[in-house]
Amino acid sequence: MLTDLKKEQIEKILRDGVRNKFKKYKPKLTAKPFHTRLLGKDRLALFSLIQSLNTNFGTTIFEPVALVLAKDNFKIAKRQVSIGKRITVEAQTVIQNIIDDLVSKKKKSSKHEEIELIKKACRSKNTKEIKPTKVDIMLERENGELFLIDIKTAKPNAGEVKGFKRTLLEWTAVALLQNPNVKINTLIAIPYNPSEEEPYARWTTNDMLDSNDELKVAEDFWDFLGGGNTYQDLLDCFEKIGAELKDEINAFFSKFPT
């Protein structure tokens, strides 16, 4: 459950995020004569804004909110972290072999087994430089356990999933090269479940990810960061700010004639 202070901090992020978006936003409405005549320019402007919000919702809303939630529950909580550049050549080969086996359906993902394979490959002195994706959210517990989290869209395609898997494996290899004894967790976080009343099937039907140890969706993600009932409290914060800014939102869209 979120404290009043946490709620205030999150509400400020939401309020400032929406208002800053309105200040900077200029809808790029391409010519859509049929849509415009059927739906109106104001609705197309709303659609354009929603698409724009979706593009940077992760960095402007989800990441800062995640840090607010995590700061009291983890020793270290940071966003947009570069974890290093070096990996062993052997680890790179292991990563490719893992991905090849998953793509060809020879194996299902097992995070524990994959970490052990990479850990062995990290004993080599033969290293090379790579450029891993930045970590969206990096968390560290008091005991040194590390969580490297990549926040992703709710509906990725198969090609994107393959890239996400490589990112998680590369983060693992970079971290283990620096500290072979670190307890490492690399995760894909999905902020919400688009099929809210049913289990999130898009990933569980795809063997590229270990759904038990590499994936956190909706409540599982937010409650992991902030404790029990965080997800519901968070939804309430969004609803509250939506109601608070209703007049400002309506005024913004009144600029666009129907």
Sequence and secondary structure as in RCSB ss.txt:
>XXXX:A:sequence
MLTDLKKEQIEKILRDGVRNKFKKYKPKLTAKPFHTRLLGKDRLALFSLIQSLNTNFGTTIFEPVALVLAKDNFK
IAKRQVSIGKRITVEAQTVIQNIIDDLVSKKKKSSKHEEIELIKKACRSKNTKEIKPTKVDIMLERENGELFLID
IKTAKPNAGEVKGFKRTLLEWTAVALLQNPNVKINTLIAIPYNPSEEEPYARWTTNDMLDSNDELKVAEDFWDFL
GGGNTYQDLLDCFEKIGAELKDEINAFFSKFPT
>XXXX:A:secstr
   HHHHHHHHHHHHHHHHHHHHH        HHHHHHH HHHHHHHHHHHHHHHHHIIIIIHHHHHHHHTTTSS
EEEEEE   SEEEHHHHHHHHHHHHHHHTTSS   HHHHHHHHHHHTT S EEE     EEEEEE TT  EEEEE
E  SS  HHHHHHHHHHHHHHHHHHHHH TT  EEEEEEES  TTTTS  HHHHT TTS TTTSEEETHHHHHHH
H TTHHHHHHHHHHHHHHHTHHHHHHHHTTS  
